[in-house]
C-alpha cells in the first residue's frame, strides 16, 4: 500500500502540469455544486426564517394582550369593577381569562391609574434594573367621569435567533409587552 502512494507522488512530481490539471478538473466539475450552493445559502435562510417566526409570534402576543386589556378595561369604564369591589388581583385574573391561551397569569402585571384630565396623564415605567417590578403598580379604578389608564405588562420569553437577532429588552432574554387602554369612566 505504501508503494502505491509513493508511485502517485512520483507521478505528480514527474509531470509538472499534474497539479494545474487537477485544479482545472475541479473547477469544471458540476457534481455536488448544488449541495455546496445550498450549504452556503441554508444558514442565512434559516436565520431569516427564525427571525420572521419570532417576530410574528411577538406581534401576535402583543395583540392578544392589547385586546384582553381593552376587554377587561370595560369593566372599569362601565363601573362594574367599582360597584362589585373588584381587587387588583381579580382584575388581573379577568385580563388573563381573555388571554389564557398565550400567557401565564403568574407573570402578568396590572396597573390602573386615575387622573383628573387627559393632559395630566403620565405613564410610569415598571422596569427596574432590567426586571419587571410589580411592587409599585397602583390599582385605582376611580369614579364617575375620571380619566383612567389601564396597563397590563407581560415579560415575554424571547428565543435568541442566529446571527445576533435579539428582540429582548429585559434581562434573561425577555421582551416587555404592554397593553394599554385610556378612557373616561362612564356615569354609573
Secondary structure, DSSP 8 states (H G I E B T S, - for coil): -HHHHHHHHHHHHH-TTHHHHHHHHHHH--TTHHHHHHHHHHHHHHHHHHHHHHHHHHHHHHHHHHHHHHHHHHHHHTTHHHHTT--HHHHHHHHHHHSTTT--GGGEEEEEEEESSGGG------EETTEE--TT--B----TT-EEEEEEEEEEE----GGG-----BTTTEEEEEEEEEEE----
